[in-house]
């Protein structure tokens, strides 16, 4: 995992559903997701419920692309529109 900015997905390997997000640092972002999910306090209730149901081993954090920080919102929105990820609550990219 790198400290580069970019777009990532969290993939549920049991059912193929995913979450798409942006990160200034992939490693820090994944660490933050895992900490919140393990403590059952993640801000995304749908992702949290799936984590609780399938367990941590069912989820993979996958960098999709790296880009300049200034392009994060643009690329995140492009992927949200194209992939329509099941675990994203909002389909509009936000910083």
C-alpha positions as semicolon CSV with decimal commas, in nm:
position;residue;x (nm);y (nm);z (nm)
1;X;0,000;0,000;0,000
2;X;0,130;0,343;-0,082
3;X;0,116;0,696;0,047
4;X;-0,002;0,818;-0,294
5;X;-0,340;0,984;-0,352
6;X;-0,597;0,803;-0,558
7;X;-0,924;0,614;-0,581
8;X;-0,984;0,281;-0,410
9;X;-1,252;0,020;-0,367
10;X;-1,338;-0,198;-0,074
11;X;-1,456;-0,525;-0,225
12;X;-1,671;-0,783;-0,049
13;X;-1,533;-1,107;-0,193
14;X;-1,839;-1,302;-0,076
15;X;-2,098;-1,115;-0,281
16;X;-1,902;-0,886;-0,515
17;X;-2,047;-0,566;-0,369
18;X;-1,814;-0,273;-0,322
19;X;-1,752;0,072;-0,185
20;X;-1,557;0,334;-0,382
21;X;-1,374;0,622;-0,220
22;X;-1,082;0,859;-0,248
23;X;-0,768;0,879;-0,039
24;X;-0,475;1,113;-0,001
25;X;-0,288;0,808;0,132
26;X;-0,414;0,456;0,058
27;X;-0,253;0,303;0,366
28;X;-0,388;0,564;0,608
29;X;-0,737;0,548;0,456
30;X;-0,757;0,168;0,476
31;X;-0,628;0,177;0,834
32;X;-0,900;0,428;0,922
33;X;-1,173;0,217;0,762
34;X;-1,054;-0,098;0,940
35;X;-1,032;0,071;1,279
36;X;-1,387;0,205;1,251
37;X;-1,527;-0,121;1,112
38;X;-1,357;-0,334;1,377
39;X;-1,500;-0,106;1,647
40;X;-1,848;-0,116;1,489
41;X;-1,849;0,263;1,452
42;X;-1,808;0,314;1,079
43;X;-2,006;0,606;0,937
44;X;-2,149;0,390;0,659
45;X;-2,410;0,166;0,822
46;X;-2,453;-0,048;0,509
47;X;-2,081;-0,126;0,488
48;X;-2,069;-0,184;0,864
49;X;-2,358;-0,432;0,850
50;X;-2,187;-0,626;0,571
51;X;-1,857;-0,629;0,765
52;X;-2,039;-0,761;1,071
53;X;-2,217;-1,028;0,865
54;X;-1,930;-1,154;0,646
55;X;-1,629;-1,076;0,865
56;X;-1,307;-0,891;0,799
57;X;-1,156;-1,170;0,588
58;X;-1,426;-1,118;0,323
59;X;-1,311;-0,762;0,244
60;X;-1,023;-0,644;0,027
61;X;-0,895;-0,290;-0,011
62;X;-0,793;-0,237;-0,372
63;X;-0,632;0,078;-0,511
64;X;-0,801;0,149;-0,846
65;X;-0,588;0,438;-0,969
66;X;-0,342;0,697;-0,850
67;X;-0,378;1,062;-0,940
68;X;-0,296;1,413;-0,830
69;X;-0,483;1,531;-0,519
70;X;-0,650;1,796;-0,732
71;X;-0,813;1,523;-0,945
72;X;-0,954;1,304;-0,664
73;X;-1,312;1,437;-0,682
74;X;-1,319;1,411;-1,060
75;X;-1,202;1,048;-1,075
76;X;-1,411;0,940;-0,778
77;X;-1,724;1,079;-0,945
78;X;-1,637;0,907;-1,272
79;X;-1,610;0,571;-1,096
80;X;-1,923;0,624;-0,888
81;X;-2,120;0,698;-1,205
82;X;-1,977;0,402;-1,394
83;X;-1,961;0,131;-1,125
84;X;-2,264;0,227;-0,911
85;X;-2,108;0,067;-0,601
86;X;-2,361;-0,096;-0,372
87;X;-2,210;0,017;-0,040
88;X;-2,181;0,388;-0,121
89;X;-2,459;0,583;0,047
90;X;-2,405;0,904;-0,150
91;X;-2,339;0,878;-0,522
92;X;-2,185;1,226;-0,534
93;X;-1,813;1,256;-0,471
94;X;-1,730;1,480;-0,177
95;X;-1,401;1,583;-0,026
